């Protein structure tokens, strides 16, 4: 190894006297303290040291302020009131039971026998509750022990082979079944010398309680959820590969949420999303009770600077499905150590994570709110017209169609400048879109009724239709749409979405 110190040797060109002369010259040009005696040089050295000192101080202050801000943010675990649907106390009991067996590396009895037995016991209790309550759900359990291999570009690249690792998969779906599934993933294995409370037993505890909450809903789900408790993540993502490439349920998975840890406790942060499919991020922003995300986290993590990876990579690269990667990030210095214990995870951290995961999954798999087209009021004006006021809620993109009946005329409305544009055919189209958390769309139209209604024509004075367009999310696809798309050749790139159309007469 090269040293940071450089040694210069002066080779004499003549007799030893010449060396002495050189040394004398050297001594004559320096003071006794080794610095240049030229007073003109001192300010330059001092100014250089001053600049470096100021720069170092500013960097230190910046890092200190950033650390304080992040630390304060991490202390604010639960912002606002919890919904009460997620029971963090029960989830903590799961956490303590899972970690009580100690480290759970792949192949150990603690992993393959004790933890699997505990998970199956808790799932059986949930199944019994669903059956006793008569809830409109079906719960299926499968213990998968896949064998396989794959190559991965991680830590320089290598090939991973696994033989009969363990997955505990639970599918919650409507009684009639589901064509589309969401995947929630955690792992119960650990590194060799850690009880793995945060990485990743707390995520499994959260998932057990989220499963309990969803299974006890009295309203049926629209789509299904697979809760995957995988037993071989620390062995470089093996169990997740076994599920997504071999399990029959994997073909129905449309998106996933991965629960991980890069620290112990604190807030869970969204640090990876995609690929593409912004609807999943929009769903998180819209539904999560305590959203917390970092775009910088994704750039840093995927750059390879951090020598770590999660099951997110497997689902993205081998499953070709979009997802969200969340991780606890506080106290990273005790991550993967024997100090990663349950007592270091606050109940508020569990409550926060559970509130978020439950709300996002409910948003994604619960029945979509249909288009609600409501006639708020009908008023006969003093000048002989009929004023109709409407309220509309629905997806982010809708089209309104108006057709006054024969003899009737649209004279004004609340849109634009109030004057409907002239149309020879008498038909009017309005395109509408909204962002997140937009209120109901309210508008009114004013119709001049016909002087003599046509008895053979349609009843009322106007036909109003609304067409809804589902450009993203699970409603973008249906079985009929998938069947149609399969008829296109492989080289085609069809642009597709689902639309609905409903007409009313007033």
N, C-alpha and C positions, 0 to 999 in steps of 0.2 A: 504494500500500500504506500502510495505517495504521501509524504508529509506536507503539511501546509507551510513548513519552514524551508527556505532556500538558503544554502551555504555557498558563498562565493569564495573561490580560491584565486589568489593573485600569484601567478607564476613569474618568478624573476627572470628577466631577460639577460641579465649579466651576472655580476658578482653579488655576493651577499650584501655589499654596500648598496647596490641598487634597490634591494628589498628594503633596506633600512631607510633609504631616501623616500621610498613610496610610503612607508609607515609614518615617517616624519611628516610628509605632506598631509597624510590622512589626519594625523593628530593635530597639525597646525590649522586645519580647516574645520575642526570640531571643538566644542568646549568640553569641559570635563564631564558634563552630564550627557554627552552623546548627541546633542541636538546642534543644528546649524547655528553658528553664532551670528549669521547675517540677520539683522533685525528686520529686514524687508520680508523675509520668508515666514516669520512667526505669525503674522495675521492670516496668511493663506492657510496654514495648518489649523489654526484656531477656528477660522471660518468654516473649514471643511468639517471639523469635528462638531461644530455647533449645528450645521445643517443636518448631519447624520443624527445627532441627538434629538433635534426637534422632530425629524421624520419618525424616528423610533417611538418617541413619546406619543405622537399623533396616532400611529398604528396601535399602540397599546391602549390608548383611550378609546379608539374605535372598537377594538375587540372587547374591551370591558363593558362599554355601553351596549353592544350587541348581546353580550352574554347576559347582562342584567335584563334587557328587554325580553329575551327568550325565556329566561328563568321566571320572570313575572308572568309571562304568557302561559307557561307550563303550570303555574300555580292556580290559574283560573280554570279549573278542570270542568266544572259544570256551569255553563252560563245560562241563566234562566231556570225555569222549573222543569223537572223531569215529568214525562207523561204518565209515569206510574205503571206503564205496561211491562217494563223490564224490571225484574227483581234482582238487584245487585247483591243482596244478602245471600240469596240462594245460589247465585253464580259464584260468590266467594267460597261457599261450602264446596262447590265442585272444584274450584282451584286448590283448596287446601287438601282435598281428598286425592287429587291427581298427583300433587307434589309430595304427598306424604310417603310415597314409595321410593323417593330419591331419584337419582339420575335414571333416564330411560333410553339408553342407546339402542339402536337396532340390534335385534338378536337376543336381547336380555329378557329374562322372565318379567322384569318390571315393565318392559315395553309390550312384549308379545302376549303376556298372560294377564298380569294384574291390571294394567291400564285398559286393555281391551275389554276385560270383564267388567270393569267399572262403567265404561261407556255403554256397553250393551245393557247393563242393569238399569241405568238411567233412561235409556231410550225405551226400554220395556215399560217403565213406569209411565212415560209420556203416552205410549200406545194405549195403555190401560185407561188413562184419563180421557183420551179422545173417544175411545169406545164407550165409556160410561156416560160421557156427556152427549153422545150422539152428534158430534161436530161433523160437518160435511167435508171431511178430509180423509185421505188414505195415506198411511205411513208404512213404508217398506224399508227393510234393513238388509244390507248385504255386506258380509265380511269378505273382502277381496284379498287374495295373496298372489299378486302378479309377479311374473318373471320376464325380464327383458333387458335391453341394452340400448344406449344411445351415445352419440358424440356431442360434446358441448364445447363451445368456444369460451372457456372460463379458466382463469389462472394459466393461460398459455395454451389451453385446449387439451382435452383428453377424452377417453371413452369410458363410460360408466356401465357396469353390468350389475344387475340385482336379481336375486333369486328368492321368491316367496316372501317379499316384504308385506307389511300389513296395511290395509285400508279398511276403515269402518265407514261405509257410505249409508246415508239415510235420505230417502226421497219422500218429501211431503208434497202432495198434489191433490187436486179435486177428486172426488169420488169417481168421476167419469174418466179420470186420467188427464194428462197434459201433453201437448205436442212440444212445448217450449219449456226449458228449465233454466233457472239461475243456479249458479254454483257458489257456495260459500265454503272456503277452504281454511283449515288450520292444520297444525301438526303437533302430535303429542310426544314425539321423540325428542331427545336432548343430546347435547355433546356429552362426553364421557364423565366429566366431573362437576356437572351443574344440575341442580334440581329443576332448572328451566321453568321457573314460575312465569316470567314474562315472555320467554322464548321457549315454548309458545303455549304453556298450559292455560294461561289466562284467556287466550283467544278461544281455546276449546271450551273453557267454562262459559264464556260469553255465547258461543254458538249453541251450547246445550240449552241455555236459558232462552235464546232467541227462538230455537226450535220449539221449546215449550210454549212460548207466547203465541207463535204463529199457529201451532197445532190446536190451540184452544180458542181460536177465533170462531165466532158463531157464523160468520159469513164465508161462503166458499171462495177459494182463490181462483184466479183466472189462469195462472201459470204455476208450474211447480218449482220447488227448490231442492237441490241436492246439498246436504250438509256433509262435507267430506272431512273426516278426522283421519289425517294421513300419518302413518307411523314411520316414515323414512324421508325426512326433509334434510336433516343435517348431513346425511350421506349424499350430499349434492343432488337433492331434488328428485330422488328416485321414485318414491311412492306416487307423487303427482303425475309423473310420466307414465307409470303403470295404469293409473286411472284414465287419463285423457286419451291414451292410445289403445287401451284394451277393454275398458268397461263398456257394456252396452248402453248405459245411461249417458255416456259422454257425447253420443251423436246428437242428443237433443239439447245440449247446453249451448246457450246463446251468448252468455256473458258470465263474468265471475267477480267475486270479491275475495281478496286474499288478506288474511289477518296475520301480521308478522310482528317482529320486535327487533329493534336495533339498540334497545336500552331497557330500562326497568321502570315501568309506570309512566306517569305523566299523561299527556295528551297523545292520542293516536293521530298521526298525520298522514294525509294522502300524499304519497311521494312518487307514485308512478301511475299513469293511466294510459289507455289506448290499447292497441294502435288505432288511431282515428276514432270514429264513433263518438263524437262529442255528446251524444244523447245520454251516455252513461254518466259523464261528469255533470251534465245538467240535472240528471236525476238525483245525484248526490247533493248538489247545491240546493236543489228544491226541497228535498226530503229530510236531509240530515238535520238533527236538532242542534248540534254543536259543530258545524263544519269547520275543518282546519286543514289546509292544504298548502303545498309549497311547490311552485314551478321550478325553483332552483334545485330542490331535492331530486327531481327527475333528471335534470341535466347532469348534476354531479354523479348520481348513482349510475346512470347509463354510460357515463364517460369512461368507467372502469377505474376511476381514482380509488374508490372504495372496494377492497378485495372481498366482496360479498355478493350474494345473489339470493333470490327468493323463487318460490313456485310460480310467481308471475311470469317469469321467463318461459317456463315449460308450457303453460297454458297459451301464452302468446305465440311461441315459436312452433310448438307441436300440435296445439289445438286450433290455432288460427282464430281465436276468439278474443274479444276485447275485455278489459277488466280494470279494476281499481286495486291498487296495492296500498295497504295501510300498515303503519308500524308505530309501536310505542318507542319514544326516542329519549326520554329523560334518563339520567344516570347511566350513560353508556359505558362508563368505566367498570361497572360490575356485570355487564352483559357477558354471557358465556363463562361465568365464574360460579363458585359455590356460594356466592353472596346473592345470587338471583333467587331469592326466596319469596314466599307468598306474603310475609309480613311487610315487605317493602313496597307492595302495590296497594295504593289507597283504594278504598271502596268507591270513592268518587271517580277514580280512573275507570273502574269496571262499569259504573253507572253510565258514564259518558260514552264509552265504546258501545255498550249495549243499546243505549238510546239511538245512537247513530245507525248501527247495523240493522236493528229492527225496523227503523223508520224507512231506510233505503230499500230493504227487501220488500216491505209491505207496499211501498210505492211501485216497485217494479213488477210484482206478481199479483197484486190485488186487481179486481175488475177495474178497467178504465172507466172514467166518468164519461158517459155518452154525451152526445151533443144535447144540450138542454135549451130548446127553443121555446120561449114563453111569451105569450101575449099578455103584457102587463096591464094594458088598458085600451078601451075602445071608446072614442068620444065623438059625438055628433056636434060639429061646430055650428055657430050661428050663421055662417055663410054657406051652409049646405054641404060641407065636405065631411069626410070621415077620417079622423086621426087615430092611427094605430101605433101604439108604443110597444117595443119588443125588448127582451133581454135574452142574450145568447151566451152560453158558455160551452167550450169545446176545445179541440186541439189547437195548436198554434197557427194553423193555416185553414181558413174557411172561405167559401165563396157564397155570396148571396145572390139569388135570382128573383126578380120581380116581374110579374106579367099582369098588368091591369086587364080585367075582363072586357069583352066587347062593350063599347059605349062608355066605359070608365076611363079616367085619366089620372096619372100621377102628377099632382100639381106642385108638391114641395116635399122636402125631407130634411132631416137633421144632418145630413152628410154634406161635405164640401161647402159651397157657398149657399146652400139651401135650395138651389134650383136644379132639378134633375136635367141632365143633358138630353137634348132632343134625339129620339130614336125613331126612325121610320117604322120599324117593325113593332114598336111599342114595348120592347123588352129591355130590361136593365140588369147589368151585372156589377157587383161590388166585390172586390177582393179584400180580404181582411187577414191580418196576422198580428200576433201578440208575443211578447217576451215572457219571462218567468214572472209568476205571481201577479199577472195582470187581472184586474177586476172583470166582471161580466161586461160584455159589449152591449151597450144600450143605444137604441136609435128609434126614431119615429118616421112614419111616412104619412102623407095626407093625400087621400084619394077623392076625386070628384066622381060620385056615382053616376051611372048612366040615367038619362031622363026616362027611358023606357027599357027596363031590363028585358033581356032576351030569354023567354021561357024555355027555349031549347038549349041554352048555354049553361055553363057551370054556375053553381050557386055562389053567392057572395060577390065581392067587387074586385078582389085581387088574389092571385096565386103567388105564394112566397115559398121558395125552396132554399135549403141550405145544404151545401156540399162540404164535407170535412175531409181534410187531406192529412194522412199520417206519414210524415216524411222521415220520422226517426222513432226509436223505441220499439218495444215488442209488438206494438200494433202495426208496424210497418210491414209485417209479414203474416200471412195466413197459409193454411194448408193448400188452399186453392191457388194462391199466388206462387207458392213453392212449386206446385205441380206445373203451372204455366211456365215458370222460369226454366224448369228442367227440359222443356221442349226446345229451347234455344240451343244452337250449336255452341261448342266449347269456346270458340273464338269470339263469340258475341259478348257485348257488354251492355245488357239491358239496364235502363234506369227505371226503377219500379218503386211504387208505394201503394198503399191501400187508401181508397176513397169511399165514402158513404154519401148517399143522397136521400134527402127526405123533403117531401112537398106538403104544404099546408094551403088551405083555402079559407079566406076570411071575407 
